[in-house]
């Protein structure tokens, strides 16, 4: 019996609790988004806006200082925090103490979109994984930073701290030390094994996105080829962080996030078609997706 056949198949979606009449913004999660670099400020804007659209009460975006004015102008509804940057406009690991302080003041951290790849980024992400206390969503360059260093995930899991990983097949191949054809030929087995071995929740993107914690396995039925466009994954990362901030456990947050993200894409396709669909459309249609639950 292979790893995927041993995992329990999940089909039922979790639900967000109804909001009390006397709720305040602190009840729905303080989300920190760590994202962006010179030339990729849009990733930070998309991720943070998705966290807002997903229902987070407060969102702060930590970015390299040089792009802060661009990111701040992207949406007036989140806060921004400048962090030290290197000569290429990427986050510098010299800002690790500041980043950990911001993370400590947050309920959830989403890290990775648009960070770029550099040794300093790898050190910064590793520090965040090892020392950050709250739930963590890692995507894009946050995942690339851990290639060859997945032992930090196991140490985090041993300490009882949650991590949700959201790779596409290429990022997962780097994490698992293999190649894309091998991943695509063995998606279920490899996803379940990796999640079980590293104590993480894994969301493996692609047609029929998979979500697993090594014990349970969910295959998402929503989504379409129009979502194969730059920035779509950044929206998913922010959405999952928002659901974690509203109290869903990691597996359930990833499961519902995948479903809503795909449903937003399906609703957008119905109105504007697949070819013209872009990531900002997903932000617009997330509201309708949530109403359709």
Secondary structure as the mmCIF struct_conf table of DSSP 4:
data_model
#
loop_
_struct_conf.conf_type_id
_struct_conf.id
_struct_conf.beg_label_comp_id
_struct_conf.beg_label_asym_id
_struct_conf.beg_label_seq_id
_struct_conf.end_label_comp_id
_struct_conf.end_label_asym_id
_struct_conf.end_label_seq_id
HELX_RH_AL_P HELX_RH_AL_P1 UNK A 3 UNK A 6
BEND BEND1 UNK A 7 UNK A 7
STRN STRN1 UNK A 8 UNK A 10
HELX_LH_PP_P HELX_LH_PP_P1 UNK A 12 UNK A 14
HELX_LH_PP_P HELX_LH_PP_P2 UNK A 16 UNK A 20
TURN_TY1_P TURN_TY1_P1 UNK A 21 UNK A 22
HELX_RH_3T_P HELX_RH_3T_P1 UNK A 25 UNK A 28
STRN STRN2 UNK A 30 UNK A 34
TURN_TY1_P TURN_TY1_P2 UNK A 38 UNK A 39
HELX_RH_AL_P HELX_RH_AL_P2 UNK A 41 UNK A 53
TURN_TY1_P TURN_TY1_P3 UNK A 54 UNK A 55
BEND BEND2 UNK A 57 UNK A 57
STRN STRN3 UNK A 58 UNK A 64
HELX_RH_3T_P HELX_RH_3T_P2 UNK A 65 UNK A 67
HELX_RH_AL_P HELX_RH_AL_P3 UNK A 68 UNK A 74
TURN_TY1_P TURN_TY1_P4 UNK A 76 UNK A 77
BEND BEND3 UNK A 78 UNK A 78
STRN STRN4 UNK A 79 UNK A 83
STRN STRN5 UNK A 85 UNK A 85
TURN_TY1_P TURN_TY1_P5 UNK A 87 UNK A 88
BEND BEND4 UNK A 89 UNK A 90
STRN STRN6 UNK A 91 UNK A 91
HELX_RH_3T_P HELX_RH_3T_P3 UNK A 93 UNK A 95
HELX_RH_AL_P HELX_RH_AL_P4 UNK A 96 UNK A 104
TURN_TY1_P TURN_TY1_P6 UNK A 105 UNK A 105
BEND BEND5 UNK A 107 UNK A 107
STRN STRN7 UNK A 108 UNK A 111
TURN_TY1_P TURN_TY1_P7 UNK A 113 UNK A 114
HELX_RH_AL_P HELX_RH_AL_P5 UNK A 119 UNK A 131
BEND BEND6 UNK A 134 UNK A 134
STRN STRN8 UNK A 135 UNK A 138
TURN_TY1_P TURN_TY1_P8 UNK A 140 UNK A 140
HELX_RH_AL_P HELX_RH_AL_P6 UNK A 141 UNK A 144
TURN_TY1_P TURN_TY1_P9 UNK A 145 UNK A 148
TURN_TY1_P TURN_TY1_P10 UNK A 150 UNK A 150
HELX_RH_AL_P HELX_RH_AL_P7 UNK A 151 UNK A 158
TURN_TY1_P TURN_TY1_P11 UNK A 159 UNK A 160
STRN STRN9 UNK A 163 UNK A 165
HELX_RH_AL_P HELX_RH_AL_P8 UNK A 169 UNK A 176
TURN_TY1_P TURN_TY1_P12 UNK A 177 UNK A 177
BEND BEND7 UNK A 178 UNK A 178
HELX_RH_AL_P HELX_RH_AL_P9 UNK A 180 UNK A 185
BEND BEND8 UNK A 186 UNK A 186
HELX_RH_AL_P HELX_RH_AL_P10 UNK A 187 UNK A 198
TURN_TY1_P TURN_TY1_P13 UNK A 199 UNK A 199
STRN STRN10 UNK A 201 UNK A 204
BEND BEND9 UNK A 206 UNK A 206
TURN_TY1_P TURN_TY1_P14 UNK A 207 UNK A 208
STRN STRN11 UNK A 210 UNK A 212
BEND BEND10 UNK A 214 UNK A 215
STRN STRN12 UNK A 216 UNK A 219
HELX_RH_3T_P HELX_RH_3T_P4 UNK A 225 UNK A 227
BEND BEND11 UNK A 229 UNK A 229
TURN_TY1_P TURN_TY1_P15 UNK A 230 UNK A 231
HELX_RH_AL_P HELX_RH_AL_P11 UNK A 232 UNK A 245
TURN_TY1_P TURN_TY1_P16 UNK A 246 UNK A 247
HELX_RH_AL_P HELX_RH_AL_P12 UNK A 250 UNK A 272
BEND BEND12 UNK A 274 UNK A 274
TURN_TY1_P TURN_TY1_P17 UNK A 275 UNK A 276
HELX_RH_AL_P HELX_RH_AL_P13 UNK A 279 UNK A 291
TURN_TY1_P TURN_TY1_P18 UNK A 292 UNK A 292
#
